[in-house]
Amino acid sequence: MDLRVFQERIGATFGAKDVARGSAGTFMYFIEEVGELAEALREPQTHDLDGEFADCLAWLVSLAHLSGVDLAAAAERKYPGVCSGCGASPCRCVTKP
């Protein structure tokens, strides 16, 4: 699914609740989901890893929607397909210890 379509879907489905909750409350739910993802990464056999990734994405998209940010456009500007350090893809930067 396209990220822009997903953001529109989340906005249409949960936008009114997100506005009522506000950015601060929505951010807290996002952080809670990040914690659940951390647990799932530690113990993937006992958690729904796919679901936790999807939840984190949904709450991040909700925050972007509340903030008036087109997440797909922002990602394309920030990450145009080459490394910002060396300009290559894949990155050829020397990793510092």
Number of C-alpha atoms within 10 A of each C-alpha: 5 7 15 14 11 15 23 16 14 17 21 10 11 13 17 12 11 21 16 10 12 14 17 11 13 20 17 12 16 21 14 15 21 19 14 19 23 15 15 19 16 12 12 13 9 10 15 15 19 11 12 20 17 14 19 20 18 20 22 21 25 26 25 18 20 17 11 9 14 15 18 17 12 12 12 10 10 11 11 11 14 13 14 13 10 12 13 12 10 10 13 11 12 8 5 4 3
